[in-house]
Amino acid sequence: MKLATKLIHAGATPDPSTGAIMTPIFQTSTYVQEAPGVNKGFEYARSQNPTRKALEEALAIIENGKFGLAFSSGVAATDAVIKLLAPGDEVICANDMYGGTYRLFTKVFEKFGIVFTYVDTTSVSNVQAAITDKTKLVWLETPTNPLMNITDIASVAAITKAKKILLAVDNTFASPYLQNPLDLGADIVMHSVTKYLGGHSDVIQGCLVMNDAELREKLYFIQKSCGAVPGPMDCFLVLRGIKTLGVRMKAHCENGAKIANWLRSNAKVGKVYWPGFEDHPGHAVARKQMRGFGGMISFELKNDSVEEAKRVLSSTHLFSLAESLGGVESLINHPASMTHASIPREERIKNGLSDSLIRLSVGIEDADDLIQDLQKAIG
Ligand SMILES: *Cc1c(COP(=O)(O)O)cnc(C)c1O
């Protein structure tokens, strides 16, 4: 089945008791048992909920995986993966990734004895060189937030498979519409469902998708034991969001291309970060592993001062100044003081994230209106 069809039908079976075409919101904490231990597969809603089950099936199908697990946020999904590990285990991860992932790794898990090594994963040899006999997991994000760096998932997977190391990929920026890491050899795909999958800026949620049954059992055990599960209303909203992922992503990609090209032609704009440019260092890999380049764009101004960046950030009207991304409405963000403030300044600068970098999440409004809004703000 083609993706556009899967997005509409994945996980959707009419409700057996009524025929309702949309999976109902099972707002219940527990399920009545016929006799002790005799039940219909649902005992207590932290462990199982029918709305969540439908969503988890849908997530697995659209990521070309066998199993999906939904969590109360993207970071809760990441947290569950790291809880597979034990003190002394090592993780290799990207030196440019979502600030909240970096914070979780450094501020929460380091003190439990998990060791994180940050490398530039755009060069696969850096990953290879960082592997030790204690390496248990490689954590990739591609494209990265906010510098749009691209890592070759299949090449890293070839290394991790040979060494029996788990490979997890944060696929939030691409969404399953543009990239499917399991097909490229990853073991686990993670999403901040909050972003493109939800798509309407009305829910916080995360998920993991995998193929291996044993790995699914371990992660399900963590999901129910640690309890970071999403509520049924949120699962319903995401089931609804997934149905329009195809049409939304098509529009995000079209608008993204128009705005990236317009920014590049603007005399006041400096470097523009977007993997769709043929001279983007990751373009060839992006072309190979993605089906489009998305609506996330970062840029610097020629006048590289924080004040000028802040002036632009406060001058748009259609682009709302806010954290997050992937919703139908356009957002503008200042990574250094907002989404990535949890990364120490010297680390940020070292990895190329300047104080004046501006990040756009291009929505699905009319591109001409969005360009006019940016034109007025940039001046
Ligand atoms: C937002 C985001 C996360 C965290 O997800 P939450 O749903 O906010 O917990 C992780 N990775 C990336 C790339 C993100 O953009």
The ligand as a Tripos MOL2 file, in Angstrom:
@<TRIPOS>MOLECULE
LIG
   15    15     1     0     0
SMALL
NO_CHARGES

@<TRIPOS>ATOM
      1 C1         10.6300   18.7840   20.1540 C.3       1 LIG1
      2 C2         11.6800   17.7920   19.8710 C.ar      1 LIG1
      3 C3         11.9510   16.7510   20.7820 C.ar      1 LIG1
      4 C4         11.2680   16.6470   22.1200 C.3       1 LIG1
      5 O1          9.9190   16.3210   22.0070 O.3       1 LIG1
      6 P1          8.8000   16.8170   23.0470 P.3       1 LIG1
      7 O2          7.5450   16.2910   22.4360 O.co2     1 LIG1
      8 O3          8.8770   18.3070   23.1190 O.co2     1 LIG1
      9 O4          9.1120   16.1950   24.3600 O.co2     1 LIG1
     10 C5         12.9210   15.8240   20.4180 C.ar      1 LIG1
     11 N1         13.5800   15.9110   19.2460 N.ar      1 LIG1
     12 C6         13.3470   16.8910   18.3590 C.ar      1 LIG1
     13 C7         14.1130   16.9370   17.0880 C.3       1 LIG1
     14 C8         12.3890   17.8710   18.6450 C.ar      1 LIG1
     15 O5         12.1890   18.8640   17.7650 O.3       1 LIG1
@<TRIPOS>BOND
     1     1     2 1
     2     2     3 ar
     3     2    14 ar
     4     3     4 1
     5     3    10 ar
     6     4     5 1
     7     5     6 1
     8     6     7 2
     9     6     8 1
    10     6     9 1
    11    10    11 ar
    12    11    12 ar
    13    12    13 1
    14    12    14 ar
    15    14    15 1
@<TRIPOS>SUBSTRUCTURE
     1 LIG1         1 GROUP 0 **** ****
